[in-house]
Amino acid sequence: MSLLHTNNEYSGKTALISGAAGGIGFALAKEFGSLGMNIVIADIDEAALNEAQETLLLQDINVMACKLDVSEYSQWQDCVTQTLAKFGKLHMVINNAGVGGMPGKIEQTDNDLWRWVVDVNLMGVLYGTQAAAPAIKKHGEGGWIINVASMAGMMGVPYSSAYAATKAAVVSMTESWAVELKPHNIQVSVLCPAFVKTRIHESLRNKQSKYGPTQGRKKFTDEERQKFKKGLNQAAALVESGIAPELLAKRVVEALGTKQQYIFTHPNYRQVTAYKEALINKAFDDAQQSELVKHLIDDDIPML
Ligand SMILES: NC(=O)c1ccc[n+]([C@@H]2O[C@H](COP(=O)([O-])OP(=O)(O)OC[C@H]3O[C@@H](n4cnc5c(N)ncnc54)[C@H](O)[C@@H]3O)[C@@H](O)[C@H]2O)c1
């Protein structure tokens, strides 16, 4: 007997989820699959992808696997084409695939690794939306675009500026697309979790060869190497202390139910955005007092 729930707004519709061979993407695939959605899991890791497909099939989920490197637009197009061929329509895309990059000081920045993080975390989300949005618009039934950012997108993260910058960009892209796609009844939301128990701290396992070798790129002193190792251990401990991906997936469904544009999973992190808001308010107060620009205070804002 099937354990799928089929009496809901998702049932019979189709979701395409990037980075769904493990971690958060896989938990979302399981959750939306259990709600009766057809699921396309897409990932760069073919072995993990096949394993994930087997697991979902055993749970009676209607699933198709698609090999995808999110940094390649043509591969996104292929996945959308395959989705439409198999399930007829596409209603939801979850731009979840992401990588943590390589933490370090500004002067140690490896620009190839920065480009890797930008290509996966930022361009991957753009390409996914570019490839999927026309298909979602086409049937006129509306749908969802869910972009996976992070609490790191709501604040800067010392020594991890590539990760924080790309996640802030994903928040901003979501804010732009939410307005643009509203007339098409497409809900665009951004998921901003804090720590979740996954393999994000081992992201280098997925780095494509086009970004060069991982080992031996630069000469580090023993002290630098020790510090780096310590940093990685700390990152692993933080991720390990995180919430279960399955809990996060249920929270996503809950927040979509009330059409949240920002989906938060860790209410204790409100102090982070409150701190930033306080700084911004202080800076606006300063501008309002400025002899140079205070005359602009009552001007209309174009486009609002
Ligand atoms: N785990 C956390 O604490 C946490 C917190 C906030 C946000 N996030 C975000 O959640 C998302 C999912 O990460 P996760 O925590 O599940 O990590 P994870 O490493 O467990 O899973 C990431 C998945 O993405 C795949 N992937 C990596 N590069 C890819 C590429 N180029 N193309 C396609 N697939 C690729 C991997 O194979 C893997 O299956 C990421 O965007 C991450 O930044 C994670």
The ligand as a MOL file (V3000), in Angstrom:
LIG
                    3D

  0  0  0     0  0            999 V3000
M  V30 BEGIN CTAB
M  V30 COUNTS 44 48 0 0 0
M  V30 BEGIN ATOM
M  V30 1 N 24.3600 22.1440 5.7750 0
M  V30 2 C 24.2670 23.3790 6.2210 0
M  V30 3 O 24.6050 23.6860 7.3970 0
M  V30 4 C 23.7090 24.4520 5.3200 0
M  V30 5 C 23.3100 25.6670 5.9050 0
M  V30 6 C 22.7970 26.6670 5.0870 0
M  V30 7 C 22.6660 26.4480 3.7330 0
M  V30 8 N 23.0600 25.2550 3.1850 0 CHG=1
M  V30 9 C 22.8980 25.0920 1.7440 0
M  V30 10 O 22.1330 23.9430 1.4770 0
M  V30 11 C 22.4110 23.4850 0.1470 0
M  V30 12 C 22.5900 21.9810 0.1460 0
M  V30 13 O 23.7940 21.6670 0.8340 0
M  V30 14 P 23.9170 20.4710 1.8820 0
M  V30 15 O 24.1110 21.0890 3.2160 0
M  V30 16 O 22.8370 19.4920 1.6900 0 CHG=-1
M  V30 17 O 25.3540 19.8930 1.4430 0
M  V30 18 P 25.7770 18.4740 0.8420 0
M  V30 19 O 27.2030 18.6480 0.4650 0
M  V30 20 O 25.4190 17.3980 1.8000 0
M  V30 21 O 24.8780 18.3180 -0.4530 0
M  V30 22 C 25.1000 19.0900 -1.6100 0
M  V30 23 C 24.6750 18.3130 -2.8450 0
M  V30 24 O 24.9490 19.1390 -3.9860 0
M  V30 25 C 25.6520 18.3670 -4.9600 0
M  V30 26 N 26.4650 19.2530 -5.8010 0
M  V30 27 C 27.6370 19.8660 -5.4890 0
M  V30 28 N 28.0980 20.5560 -6.5440 0
M  V30 29 C 27.1970 20.3920 -7.5420 0
M  V30 30 C 27.1100 20.8600 -8.8830 0
M  V30 31 N 28.0700 21.6280 -9.4360 0
M  V30 32 N 26.0350 20.5100 -9.6160 0
M  V30 33 C 25.0720 19.7070 -9.1000 0
M  V30 34 N 25.1160 19.2050 -7.8570 0
M  V30 35 C 26.1610 19.5520 -7.0770 0
M  V30 36 C 26.4540 17.3620 -4.1500 0
M  V30 37 O 26.8340 16.2330 -4.9220 0
M  V30 38 C 25.4960 17.0290 -3.0180 0
M  V30 39 O 24.6440 15.9530 -3.3540 0
M  V30 40 C 23.6330 24.2780 -0.3200 0
M  V30 41 O 23.2220 25.3080 -1.1930 0
M  V30 42 C 24.1880 24.8480 0.9720 0
M  V30 43 O 24.9230 26.0210 0.7550 0
M  V30 44 C 23.5800 24.2570 3.9550 0
M  V30 END ATOM
M  V30 BEGIN BOND
M  V30 1 1 1 2
M  V30 2 2 2 3
M  V30 3 1 2 4
M  V30 4 1 4 5
M  V30 5 2 4 44
M  V30 6 2 5 6
M  V30 7 1 6 7
M  V30 8 2 7 8
M  V30 9 1 8 9
M  V30 10 1 8 44
M  V30 11 1 9 10
M  V30 12 1 9 42
M  V30 13 1 10 11
M  V30 14 1 11 12
M  V30 15 1 11 40
M  V30 16 1 12 13
M  V30 17 1 13 14
M  V30 18 2 14 15
M  V30 19 1 14 16
M  V30 20 1 14 17
M  V30 21 1 17 18
M  V30 22 2 18 19
M  V30 23 1 18 20
M  V30 24 1 18 21
M  V30 25 1 21 22
M  V30 26 1 22 23
M  V30 27 1 23 24
M  V30 28 1 23 38
M  V30 29 1 24 25
M  V30 30 1 25 26
M  V30 31 1 25 36
M  V30 32 1 26 27
M  V30 33 1 26 35
M  V30 34 2 27 28
M  V30 35 1 28 29
M  V30 36 1 29 30
M  V30 37 2 29 35
M  V30 38 1 30 31
M  V30 39 2 30 32
M  V30 40 1 32 33
M  V30 41 2 33 34
M  V30 42 1 34 35
M  V30 43 1 36 37
M  V30 44 1 36 38
M  V30 45 1 38 39
M  V30 46 1 40 41
M  V30 47 1 40 42
M  V30 48 1 42 43
M  V30 END BOND
M  V30 END CTAB
M  END
